[in-house]
């Protein structure tokens, strides 16, 4: 896909994320590293107060941190750095576990039949 309009900042960062994932998957690690830098720089430059999406109100910085870490893990795997990939994925999961979700709780009832 063509790169989005640069005025669409979030879409552009996720375009770089997707591009980096594809490049890492095809073994183009240096190019993937360049895309990682764009994603990482965007995460660093994002104010902690910026909201990602309404109505859940997660912080954009947290969502970008997840993208950064997932891309970093994919690149680490392409470099055969399994320990680095695991560390990046653990970081992504820790951040994702802190996100707010708005799905309704599902109640489970015990089944009496067996």
C-alpha positions in Angstrom: 0.0 0.0 0.0 1.2 3.5 -0.6 2.3 5.5 2.5 -0.6 7.5 4.0 -0.7 11.3 4.0 1.9 12.4 6.6 -0.8 14.5 8.3 -2.3 11.2 9.3 0.3 10.6 12.0 -1.0 7.5 13.7 -1.9 5.8 10.4 1.6 6.6 9.1 3.3 5.1 12.2 1.2 1.9 11.8 2.1 1.9 8.1 5.8 1.8 9.1 5.1 -0.9 11.7 3.4 -3.1 9.0 6.2 -2.4 6.6 8.8 -3.3 9.2 7.0 -6.6 10.0 6.9 -7.5 6.3 10.6 -6.6 5.8 11.7 -8.6 8.9 9.6 -11.6 7.7 11.4 -11.5 4.3 14.9 -11.2 5.9 15.4 -7.6 5.0 16.6 -6.8 8.5 18.4 -3.5 7.8 15.3 -2.1 6.1 13.2 -3.4 9.0 15.5 -1.7 11.5 14.9 1.6 9.7 11.2 1.1 10.1 11.6 0.2 13.7 13.4 3.5 14.3 10.5 5.4 12.8 8.1 3.6 15.1 10.4 3.9 18.1 10.9 7.6 17.5 7.2 8.2 17.2 6.6 6.4 20.5 9.3 8.5 22.2 7.9 11.8 20.8 4.3 11.1 21.8 3.2 12.9 24.8 1.9 10.7 27.7 -1.4 12.6 27.6 -2.4 11.8 24.0 -5.4 9.6 23.9 -5.4 6.8 21.3 -9.1 6.2 20.7 -12.3 7.0 22.2 -14.3 5.9 24.1 -11.8 3.6 25.8 -9.2 6.3 26.4 -6.0 4.3 26.2 -2.8 6.3 25.9 -1.4 6.6 22.4 2.1 6.1 23.9 1.1 2.7 25.3 -0.4 1.5 22.0 2.7 2.7 20.1 5.0 1.0 22.7 3.2 -2.3 22.0 3.8 -1.8 18.2 7.4 -0.9 18.8 8.0 -4.0 21.0 6.2 -6.4 18.6 8.2 -5.1 15.6 11.4 -5.3 17.7 10.6 -8.9 18.5 10.0 -9.7 14.8 13.4 -8.2 13.9 15.1 -10.0 16.8 13.7 -13.3 15.4 15.0 -12.4 12.0 18.4 -11.9 13.6 18.1 -15.3 15.4 18.0 -13.5 18.7 15.3 -15.6 20.5 16.1 -14.2 23.9 15.7 -10.6 22.6 12.5 -11.5 20.9 11.1 -13.0 24.1 12.0 -9.9 26.1 10.3 -7.6 23.6 7.2 -9.8 23.5 7.1 -9.9 27.3 7.3 -6.1 27.3 4.5 -5.8 24.8 2.3 -8.2 26.8 3.0 -6.2 30.0 1.9 -3.0 28.4 -1.2 -4.6 26.7 -2.2 -6.1 30.1 -2.6 -2.5 31.4 -4.8 -1.3 28.5 -8.5 -0.5 29.2 -11.1 -2.7 27.4 -14.8 -2.0 26.9 -16.1 -5.4 26.1 -18.8 -6.6 28.4 -17.8 -9.2 31.0 -19.0 -12.7 30.2 -20.4 -14.6 33.1 -19.8 -18.3 33.2 -22.2 -20.5 35.0 -21.4 -24.0 36.2 -22.9 -26.8 34.1 -24.6 -29.4 36.3 -24.6 -32.0 33.6 -21.9 -34.5 33.1 
